[in-house]
Amino acid sequence: MIAREWKATCPKAHEQGFIAYLYQTGIKETSATPGFLGAQIFNRDVAGEEAEITLITYWQDLECIKAFAGEDIGVAKLYPEDAQYQLKPDRHVNHYHVHENMWV
């Protein structure tokens, strides 16, 4: 299993709106891709009036990620309306081999 991690910041005033938008775009598109295994969204306050949003998606293998992200899987996939949330997205995505996945 591969975990794909992406982060962005936005003003706190746009935080909940962006998370809802993330479900309509990134989560919707990834969940329709073969080999997608699940996702988690984390958020936290950073730097005064900013919020950080982290999206971690889980995949069967790197080939499944390529079907979603394209050949260069290290580049973040962004959406046209991201700008309306004053998003400051990471342009790079991290990938991790998942060695343990245990839920209590």
DSSP file (Angstrom, degrees, kcal/mol; ACC not computed):
  #  RESIDUE AA STRUCTURE BP1 BP2  ACC     N-H-->O    O-->H-N    N-H-->O    O-->H-N    TCO  KAPPA ALPHA  PHI   PSI    X-CA   Y-CA   Z-CA
    1    1 A M              0   0    0      0, 0.0    97,-2.6     0, 0.0     2,-0.4   0.000 360.0 360.0 360.0 143.3    0.0    0.0    0.0
    2    2 A I  E     -AB  59  97A   0     57,-2.6    57,-2.9    95,-0.2     2,-0.4  -0.959 360.0-151.5-118.7 134.3    1.2    3.5   -0.8
    3    3 A A  E     -AB  58  96A   0     93,-3.0    93,-2.4    -2,-0.4     2,-0.5  -0.902   8.0-158.0-103.0 135.4    0.2    6.7    1.1
    4    4 A R  E     -AB  57  95A   0     53,-2.9    53,-2.3    -2,-0.4     2,-0.5  -0.967   9.8-162.8-115.7 120.3    0.1   10.0   -0.9
    5    5 A E  E     +AB  56  94A   0     89,-3.1    89,-2.2    -2,-0.5     2,-0.3  -0.895  13.2 171.0-113.0 130.1    0.4   13.1    1.2
    6    6 A W  E     -A   55   0A   0     49,-2.3    49,-2.9    -2,-0.5     2,-0.3  -0.990   9.1-167.7-134.4 143.2   -0.5   16.7    0.0
    7    7 A K  E     +A   54   0A   0     85,-0.4    83,-2.7    -2,-0.3     2,-0.3  -0.928   9.9 168.1-131.3 154.9   -0.7   19.9    2.0
    8    8 A A  E     -AC  53  89A   0     45,-1.9    45,-3.1    -2,-0.3     2,-0.3  -0.973  19.4-142.6-154.2 158.6   -2.0   23.4    1.6
    9    9 A T  E     +AC  52  88A   0     79,-1.7    79,-3.1    -2,-0.3    43,-0.2  -0.911  22.3 165.1-120.8 156.3   -2.8   26.4    3.7
   10   10 A C  E     -A   51   0A   0     41,-2.0    41,-2.9    -2,-0.3    76,-0.1  -0.964  47.6 -73.2-156.3 164.3   -5.6   28.9    3.4
   11   11 A P  E >>  -A   50   0A   0      0, 0.0     3,-2.2     0, 0.0     4,-0.6  -0.369  44.6-119.7 -60.6 144.0   -7.2   31.6    5.5
   12   12 A K  G >4 S+     0   0    0     37,-2.8     3,-1.0     1,-0.3     4,-0.5   0.819 112.7  67.0 -55.2 -31.0   -9.2   30.2    8.4
   13   13 A A  G 34 S+     0   0    0     36,-0.3    -1,-0.3     1,-0.2     4,-0.2   0.749 108.0  38.3 -62.8 -22.6  -12.3   31.9    6.9
   14   14 A H  G <> S+     0   0    0     -3,-2.2     4,-2.9    71,-0.2     5,-0.3   0.424  89.0  99.8-105.1  -1.7  -12.1   29.6    3.9
   15   15 A E  H <X S+     0   0    0     -3,-1.0     4,-2.3    -4,-0.6     5,-0.2   0.923  86.3  38.5 -55.9 -55.5  -11.1   26.4    5.7
   16   16 A Q  H  > S+     0   0    0     -4,-0.5     4,-2.2     1,-0.2    -1,-0.2   0.878 116.7  52.3 -67.4 -37.1  -14.5   24.6    5.9
   17   17 A G  H  > S+     0   0    0     -4,-0.2     4,-2.2     2,-0.2    -1,-0.2   0.904 110.7  47.8 -63.5 -41.3  -15.4   25.8    2.4
   18   18 A F  H  X S+     0   0    0     -4,-2.9     4,-2.8     2,-0.2    -2,-0.2   0.909 109.2  52.8 -67.7 -40.5  -12.2   24.4    1.0
   19   19 A I  H  X S+     0   0    0     -4,-2.3     4,-1.5    -5,-0.3    -2,-0.2   0.920 110.7  47.7 -61.0 -42.0  -12.6   21.1    2.8
   20   20 A A  H  X S+     0   0    0     -4,-2.2     4,-1.3     1,-0.2    -1,-0.2   0.912 112.7  49.3 -62.1 -42.0  -16.1   20.7    1.4
   21   21 A Y  H  X S+     0   0    0     -4,-2.2     4,-1.3     1,-0.2    -2,-0.2   0.865 104.7  59.0 -64.1 -37.0  -14.7   21.6   -2.1
   22   22 A L  H  <>S+     0   0    0     -4,-2.8     5,-2.4     1,-0.2     6,-0.4   0.871 103.5  52.0 -61.3 -37.2  -11.9   19.0   -1.6
   23   23 A Y  I  <>S+     0   0    0     -4,-1.5     5,-0.9     1,-0.2    -1,-0.2   0.873 109.8  49.8 -64.3 -36.5  -14.6   16.3   -1.2
   24   24 A Q  I  <5S+     0   0    0     -4,-1.3    -2,-0.2     3,-0.1    -1,-0.2   0.707 127.7  19.0 -76.0 -20.1  -16.2   17.5   -4.5
   25   25 A T  I  X5S+     0   0    0     -4,-1.3     4,-2.9    -3,-0.2     5,-0.3   0.704 130.2  24.4-113.3 -84.5  -12.9   17.4   -6.4
   26   26 A G  I  >5S+     0   0    0      1,-0.2     4,-2.6     2,-0.2     5,-0.3   0.889 126.6  43.4 -59.0 -46.8   -9.9   15.4   -5.1
   27   27 A I  I  ><S+     0   0    0     -5,-2.4     4,-2.4     2,-0.2    -1,-0.2   0.923 115.8  48.7 -67.4 -43.0  -11.8   12.9   -3.0
   28   28 A K  H  ><S+     0   0    0     -5,-0.9     4,-0.8    -6,-0.4    -2,-0.2   0.926 116.1  43.1 -61.2 -45.2  -14.5   12.4   -5.7
   29   29 A E  H  < S+     0   0    0     -4,-2.9     3,-0.5     2,-0.2     4,-0.3   0.913 115.5  47.0 -71.3 -42.3  -11.9   11.9   -8.4
   30   30 A T  H >< S+     0   0    0     -4,-2.6     3,-2.0    -5,-0.3     6,-0.2   0.923 108.5  55.0 -65.8 -41.6   -9.5    9.7   -6.4
   31   31 A S  H 3< S+     0   0    0     -4,-2.4    -1,-0.2     1,-0.3    -2,-0.2   0.716 105.1  54.4 -67.0 -18.1  -12.3    7.4   -5.2
   32   32 A A  T 3< S+     0   0    0     -4,-0.8    -1,-0.3    -3,-0.5    -2,-0.2   0.459  90.4  95.6 -89.4  -2.1  -13.4    6.8   -8.7
   33   33 A T  S X  S-     0   0    0     -3,-2.0     3,-1.9    -4,-0.3    35,-0.1  -0.772  84.5-112.5 -93.3 128.0   -9.9    5.6   -9.7
   34   34 A P  T 3  S+     0   0    0      0, 0.0    33,-0.1     0, 0.0     3,-0.1  -0.313 103.2  31.3 -56.4 137.2   -9.2    1.9   -9.6
   35   35 A G  T 3  S+     0   0    0      1,-0.4    25,-2.4    -4,-0.1     2,-0.3   0.337  81.8 136.3  94.6  -5.9   -6.7    1.0   -6.9
   36   36 A F  E <   +D   59   0A   0     -3,-1.9    -1,-0.4    -6,-0.2    23,-0.2  -0.604  27.0 178.7 -73.0 132.1   -7.9    3.8   -4.5
   37   37 A L  E     -     0   0A   0     21,-3.6     2,-0.3     1,-0.4    22,-0.2   0.587  50.3 -57.2-113.4 -15.1   -8.2    2.4   -1.0
   38   38 A G  E     -D   58   0A   0     20,-1.0    20,-2.9    -8,-0.0    -1,-0.4  -0.907  43.6-126.0 156.3 176.5   -9.2    5.4    1.1
   39   39 A A  E     -D   57   0A   0     -2,-0.3     2,-0.3    18,-0.2    18,-0.2  -0.986   5.2-159.5-152.0 157.2   -8.5    8.9    2.3
   40   40 A Q  E     -D   56   0A   0     16,-2.5    16,-2.7    -2,-0.3     2,-0.5  -0.992   7.7-156.9-136.7 143.2   -8.0   11.0    5.4
   41   41 A I  E     -D   55   0A   0     -2,-0.3     2,-0.3    14,-0.2    14,-0.2  -0.990  12.3-174.8-121.0 128.7   -8.2   14.8    5.7
   42   42 A F  E     -D   54   0A   0     12,-2.9    12,-2.8    -2,-0.5     2,-0.3  -0.907   1.0-175.6-117.3 147.7   -6.5   16.6    8.6
   43   43 A N  E     +D   53   0A   0     -2,-0.3     2,-0.3    10,-0.2    10,-0.2  -0.995   6.8 165.4-142.2 151.3   -6.7   20.3    9.5
   44   44 A R  E     -D   52   0A   0      8,-1.9     8,-3.2    -2,-0.3     2,-0.3  -0.985  38.6 -99.6-157.0 157.6   -5.0   22.5   12.0
   45   45 A D  E     +D   51   0A   0     -2,-0.3     2,-0.3     6,-0.2     6,-0.2  -0.644  44.7 169.6 -80.8 136.2   -4.5   26.2   12.8
   46   46 A V  E  >  +D   50   0A   0      4,-2.5     4,-1.3    -2,-0.3    -2,-0.0  -0.981  51.0   6.2-141.4 152.7   -1.1   27.6   11.8
   47   47 A A  T  4 S-     0   0    0     -2,-0.3     2,-0.9     2,-0.1     3,-0.3   0.853 110.8 -69.9  46.7  58.9    0.5   31.1   11.6
   48   48 A G  T  4 S+     0   0    0      1,-0.2    -1,-0.1    -3,-0.1    -2,-0.1  -0.506 125.7  14.1  73.9-103.4   -2.3   33.2   13.1
   49   49 A E  T  4 S+     0   0    0     -2,-0.9   -37,-2.8    -4,-0.1   -36,-0.3   0.129 107.4 100.9 -97.9  19.7   -5.2   33.4   10.7
   50   50 A E  E  <  -AD  11  46A   0     -4,-1.3    -4,-2.5    -3,-0.3     2,-0.4  -0.746  52.8-157.2-105.5 152.2   -4.1   30.4    8.5
   51   51 A A  E     -AD  10  45A   0    -41,-2.9   -41,-2.0    -2,-0.3     2,-0.5  -0.967   9.4-144.2-122.9 144.4   -5.3   26.8    8.5
   52   52 A E  E     -AD   9  44A   0     -8,-3.2    -8,-1.9    -2,-0.4     2,-0.5  -0.927  12.3-164.6-108.2 132.4   -3.3   23.9    7.1
   53   53 A I  E     -AD   8  43A   0    -45,-3.1   -45,-1.9    -2,-0.5     2,-0.5  -0.967   2.2-167.6-116.8 130.5   -5.1   21.1    5.4
   54   54 A T  E     -AD   7  42A   0    -12,-2.8   -12,-2.9    -2,-0.5     2,-0.5  -0.976   1.7-165.3-119.2 129.6   -3.5   17.7    4.8
   55   55 A L  E     -AD   6  41A   0    -49,-2.9   -49,-2.3    -2,-0.5     2,-0.5  -0.966   5.0-175.1-113.5 124.1   -4.9   15.1    2.5
   56   56 A I  E     -AD   5  40A   0    -16,-2.7   -16,-2.5    -2,-0.5     2,-0.3  -0.980   4.3-173.3-118.5 122.1   -3.6   11.6    2.6
   57   57 A T  E     -AD   4  39A   0    -53,-2.3   -53,-2.9    -2,-0.5     2,-0.4  -0.850  14.4-139.8-111.7 152.2   -4.9    9.1    0.1
   58   58 A Y  E     -AD   3  38A   0    -20,-2.9   -21,-3.6    -2,-0.3   -20,-1.0  -0.924  21.0-174.9-118.2 136.5   -4.1    5.4    0.1
   59   59 A W  E     -AD   2  36A   0    -57,-2.9   -57,-2.6    -2,-0.4   -23,-0.2  -0.915  35.4-127.8-134.2 152.2   -3.4    3.4   -3.0
   60   60 A Q  S    S-     0   0    0    -25,-2.4     2,-0.3    -2,-0.3    -1,-0.1   0.924  88.0 -29.2 -62.8 -46.4   -2.8   -0.2   -4.0
   61   61 A D     >  -     0   0    0    -26,-0.1     4,-1.3   -60,-0.1     3,-0.5  -0.949  69.1 -85.3-162.0 176.9    0.4    0.7   -5.8
   62   62 A L  H  > S+     0   0    0     -2,-0.3     4,-2.1     1,-0.2     5,-0.1   0.813 119.5  61.4 -65.3 -31.4    2.2    3.5   -7.8
   63   63 A E  H  > S+     0   0    0      1,-0.2     4,-1.5     2,-0.2    -1,-0.2   0.872 102.0  52.2 -64.0 -36.2    0.6    2.5  -11.1
   64   64 A C  H  > S+     0   0    0     -3,-0.5     4,-1.0     2,-0.2    -1,-0.2   0.884 107.6  52.0 -66.0 -38.5   -2.8    3.3   -9.6
   65   65 A I  H >X S+     0   0    0     -4,-1.3     4,-3.5     1,-0.2     3,-0.7   0.900 105.4  55.5 -64.3 -40.1   -1.5    6.7   -8.5
   66   66 A K  H 3X S+     0   0    0     -4,-2.1     4,-2.2     1,-0.2    -1,-0.2   0.861 100.6  59.0 -60.1 -35.7   -0.3    7.3  -12.1
   67   67 A A  H 3< S+     0   0    0     -4,-1.5    -1,-0.2     1,-0.2    -2,-0.2   0.826 117.6  32.6 -63.4 -30.0   -3.8    6.6  -13.4
   68   68 A F  H << S+     0   0    0     -4,-1.0    -2,-0.2    -3,-0.7    -1,-0.2   0.898 132.0  27.7 -87.2 -49.7   -5.0    9.5  -11.2
   69   69 A A  H  < S-     0   0    0     -4,-3.5     3,-0.2     1,-0.3    -3,-0.2   0.632 103.1-118.5 -96.0 -17.0   -2.1   11.9  -11.2
   70   70 A G     <  -     0   0    0     -4,-2.2    -1,-0.3    -5,-0.4    -2,-0.1  -0.450  51.4 -47.8  98.3 179.9   -0.3   11.3  -14.5
   71   71 A E  S    S+     0   0    0      1,-0.2     2,-1.3    -2,-0.2    -1,-0.2   0.860 128.0  59.9 -61.6 -40.7    3.2   10.1  -15.2
   72   72 A D    >   +     0   0    0     -3,-0.2     3,-1.6     1,-0.2    -1,-0.2  -0.690  64.6 176.2 -92.1  87.4    4.9   12.5  -12.8
   73   73 A I  T 3   +     0   0    0     -2,-1.3    -1,-0.2     1,-0.3     4,-0.1   0.599  69.4  72.0 -71.1 -10.4    3.3   11.5   -9.5
   74   74 A G  T 3  S+     0   0    0     -3,-0.1    19,-2.2    18,-0.1     2,-0.4   0.569  81.7  85.6 -79.8  -9.0    5.4   13.9   -7.5
   75   75 A V  B <  S-E   92   0B   0     -3,-1.6    17,-0.2    17,-0.2    16,-0.1  -0.803  85.2-117.4 -96.6 132.4    3.5   16.9   -8.8
   76   76 A A        -     0   0    0     15,-2.6     2,-0.7    -2,-0.4    -2,-0.1  -0.359  18.6-130.0 -66.6 143.5    0.4   17.9   -7.0
   77   77 A K        -     0   0    0     -4,-0.1     2,-0.2    -2,-0.1    -1,-0.1  -0.875  33.0-173.1 -95.6 114.8   -2.9   17.8   -8.9
   78   78 A L        -     0   0    0     -2,-0.7    13,-0.0    13,-0.0     3,-0.0  -0.650  14.6-134.0-108.3 164.5   -4.7   21.1   -8.5
   79   79 A Y    >   -     0   0    0     -2,-0.2     3,-1.9     1,-0.1     4,-0.3  -0.885  21.5-116.2-122.1 151.0   -8.1   22.2   -9.5
   80   80 A P  G >  S+     0   0    0      0, 0.0     3,-0.7     0, 0.0     4,-0.1   0.810 111.0  51.9 -56.9 -36.8   -9.2   25.5  -11.2
   81   81 A E  G >  S+     0   0    0      1,-0.2     3,-1.2     2,-0.1     4,-0.4   0.446  78.4  98.5 -84.1   1.5  -11.4   26.8   -8.3
   82   82 A D  G X >S+     0   0    0     -3,-1.9     3,-1.7     1,-0.3     5,-1.1   0.862  74.9  64.4 -53.3 -36.7   -8.6   26.4   -5.7
   83   83 A A  G X 5S+     0   0    0     -3,-0.7     3,-2.2    -4,-0.3    -1,-0.3   0.802  87.4  67.3 -61.4 -31.3   -7.8   30.1   -6.1
   84   84 A Q  G < 5S+     0   0    0     -3,-1.2    -1,-0.3     1,-0.3    -2,-0.2   0.699  99.8  52.0 -66.1 -15.8  -11.2   31.2   -4.7
   85   85 A Y  G < 5S-     0   0    0     -3,-1.7    -1,-0.3    -4,-0.4    -2,-0.2   0.258 113.8-118.9 -98.8  10.1  -10.2   29.8   -1.3
   86   86 A Q  T < 5 -     0   0    0     -3,-2.2    -3,-0.2     1,-0.2    -2,-0.1   0.880  50.0-174.0  52.2  41.7   -6.9   31.8   -1.4
   87   87 A L      < -     0   0    0     -5,-1.1   -77,-0.2   -77,-0.1    -1,-0.2  -0.390  28.0-162.2 -70.7 138.9   -5.1   28.4   -1.3
   88   88 A K  E     -C    9   0A   0    -79,-3.1   -79,-1.7    -3,-0.1     2,-0.2  -0.840  27.5-170.0-115.9  88.3   -1.4   28.2   -0.9
   89   89 A P  E     -C    8   0A   0      0, 0.0     2,-0.3     0, 0.0   -81,-0.2  -0.500  26.9-116.8 -86.6 147.4   -0.9   24.6   -2.1
   90   90 A D        -     0   0    0    -83,-2.7   -83,-0.0    -2,-0.2    -2,-0.0  -0.623  19.3-154.6 -68.0 138.0    2.2   22.5   -2.0
   91   91 A R  S    S+     0   0    0     -2,-0.3   -15,-2.6   -16,-0.1     2,-0.4   0.578  74.9  69.2 -90.3 -12.1    3.2   21.8   -5.5
   92   92 A H  B     -E   75   0B   0    -17,-0.2     2,-0.4   -85,-0.1   -85,-0.4  -0.850  68.5-154.2-110.3 144.0    5.0   18.6   -4.5
   93   93 A V        -     0   0    0    -19,-2.2     2,-0.3    -2,-0.4   -87,-0.2  -0.935   9.9-141.0-116.7 139.1    3.4   15.4   -3.2
   94   94 A N  E     -B    5   0A   0    -89,-2.2   -89,-3.1    -2,-0.4     2,-0.4  -0.778  11.4-158.3-100.0 145.7    5.1   12.9   -0.9
   95   95 A H  E     -B    4   0A   0     -2,-0.3     2,-0.4   -91,-0.2   -91,-0.2  -0.964   8.9-174.6-124.0 141.8    4.6    9.1   -1.2
   96   96 A Y  E     -B    3   0A   0    -93,-2.4   -93,-3.0    -2,-0.4     2,-0.5  -0.990  27.5-124.6-135.3 141.0    5.2    6.6    1.5
   97   97 A H  E     -B    2   0A   0     -2,-0.4     2,-0.7   -95,-0.2   -95,-0.2  -0.753  33.1-131.8 -78.3 129.1    5.2    2.8    1.6
   98   98 A V        +     0   0    0    -97,-2.6     3,-0.1    -2,-0.5    -1,-0.0  -0.755  31.3 172.9 -88.3 116.3    2.7    1.8    4.4
   99   99 A H        +     0   0    0     -2,-0.7     2,-0.4     1,-0.3    -1,-0.2   0.697  69.7  24.4 -94.8 -23.1    4.3   -0.8    6.6
  100  100 A E        +     0   0    0      2,-0.0     2,-0.3     0, 0.0    -1,-0.3  -0.992  53.4 173.9-145.0 133.9    1.5   -0.9    9.2
  101  101 A N        +     0   0    0     -2,-0.4     2,-0.5    -3,-0.1    -3,-0.0  -0.763  21.2 156.0-140.1  90.7   -2.1    0.0    9.0
  102  102 A M        -     0   0    0     -2,-0.3     2,-0.4     2,-0.0    -2,-0.0  -0.971  21.1-166.9-124.9 125.9   -3.9   -0.8   12.3
  103  103 A W              0   0    0     -2,-0.5    -2,-0.0     1,-0.1     0, 0.0  -0.919 360.0 360.0-109.6 136.5   -7.1    0.8   13.5
  104  104 A V              0   0    0     -2,-0.4    -1,-0.1     0, 0.0    -2,-0.0   0.431 360.0 360.0 -89.4 360.0   -8.2    0.2   17.1
